[in-house]
Amino acid sequence: MSYEDGKKLKIFTGNANPELAREIADYLGLELGKAFVGKFNNGEIQVMIDESVRGKDVFVIQPTCQPANDTLMELLIMADALKRASAKHITAVVPYYGYARQDRKTRGREPITSKLVADLMTTSGITRVVTMDLHAGQIQGFFDIPVDHLGSASIIAKYINQKKEETDMGDIVVVSPDLGGVTRARDLADRVNAPIAIIEKRRPRPGVAEVMNIIGDIKGKTCILVDDIVDTAGSLCGGAKALKEMGASRVFAACAHAVLTDPAVERIQKSVISELIITNTIPLPPEKQIDKIKVLSVAPLLGEAIMRIFHDVSVSRLFDK
């Protein structure tokens, strides 16, 4: 990036994932913007922008991951501070969009919190959102501002294709954990030149899923179970176990967002999953770093998206297979 461009573009971060923000800044050849994001004595969020942003294109790197309420409020208050400091454009780079699973009403008197979050972001002064692997693609429609929805499939596929060259993975099948994830599985399957299979489930009661059938040929093959989020890992490990029992030789798993609430890591360690491939949209604390978990960086993808947005170049080229 040229010196003149660097003067017009600023990268800021909250406390959600500063390591990712630093990686993105390094990719762009920039320094992180000077800002303090902390708390007052009473627990309220305190933000101070310590340099001029007047007339600048500002990008705030802040996944709204755990603790979701704190990281979300940091983003909103930073956006308000930048708006009042006369930033030209404020783009929220939200690799993991919290509250995405509350995207519709499933019973009476329930909120649609992901729509509320979209409204809050817009009201705070954010003029564009960049996010990755939304739980439901239609969440883009909750915004009245431009949304660039990136996918991690290209990053995961590059790692798998490299692994295929270095080791004998045998015949690969990409597996969707349910009927709703078929599009995601097909995208990855096309990139690794593999067929897909689908786990057919039934839900006898809320929060309980039983594997009924596997649609597709998995016997003697290496299965890659792909999903957008791994939270408690119950469904993921259950699906992997079912694939093994029905004849899969090995089972890998690939998820964009590693929420990993307890007892997820323990379950993964004890499961039949050979390797769980995740990205760093959410930071992985040291106590959750185990040999079975491989972390891939999304910094180059997000850095390239930021560069394209800044220069008014098509972002959709990043989706090309």
Steps between C-alpha positions, in 0.01 A plus 500: 500500500633845407589762759213724384248214531632422847423855610135465390431148632495420871466162676370492858419211731312437822587226750323212321785381276798741498734229364290467183490880466881513522529228233269697268693822563829320423350359179406854393832645614331732750516566872191456717322825583563646844201448727421401856214254552441408863250538782409761756501396865126427480547255211381728218702493177749785458636592154754769409621548143853640539563625145318699233266306271341802329423412138657153532369158394494313831475121543426361847600134548266357764334156500206505740610181675509414871436704706250597229337793680835664580645454151181627337485809721870570433426496126194725528672753726813505281280564194324785680833654601633473144180649355522797737868539406394552133626173350402485131395132499478253790518132402443240769704188425310241704650158411263329746153655524365434850129431552483361142317190620209713622395581143131404511214425734459131574220548751285781635643805679860440386731783386687511168820621660720487190270761339522716814882482488493606133284801589734595786804486272334724242383749765849518654641646177638189325472547122605150383537155652749228403425161652570131445294181482175633642290230665221597259581694183172692515633696800657724234147621431465626859736786411415816307872559433737302271610159632794302362448137596825304465546125530777291656460217246796621290731502804388156623516354146856628452607325821324173404646501147846559646443215748394273210832567327708437812316196639282219370148604595333248271161571344343808656131567561378834635213444743226743599379446859138571395287593200541872571878488453504348151594826322798550733612139447461527122717814491786324681451177302537686169826655622654165607351306205296262715140372518269585789297301750229614740417390854125465533380577853177517690438717804266321742512799736677841512877476538508128420601367155513135397682376187254305287691440179802600288412611147800423278787249482748532788623142549879480511531873428646801681211719611527875555209613714444872433296751702500875566519493881633251754361590843472216753609252227223256593347483152841502331639211706171311473503537122864386482419193710209411270723533191759268656235246596368502142837421346705821461874435522583837660305809599627856488288802592515859370321795662543872437415619851635319807280617790603189698303542821560232763522202469580538127879451516466193723244351260721564197803348674305181579318483164581304183582826320858486370533877465274801546583780255388845618578864421607783729179706461471434875823492706590156639626533859808296601299261720297392193797444270538126449678292234171403336411864422660672200450879477510675161529879469236709325723811512611486132137463382374786719803712413433453130132584549593821686741597220232441235235696690739790554588512129137445384591170333268197478506285814309214335820395319612358836226235468632361169586129508 
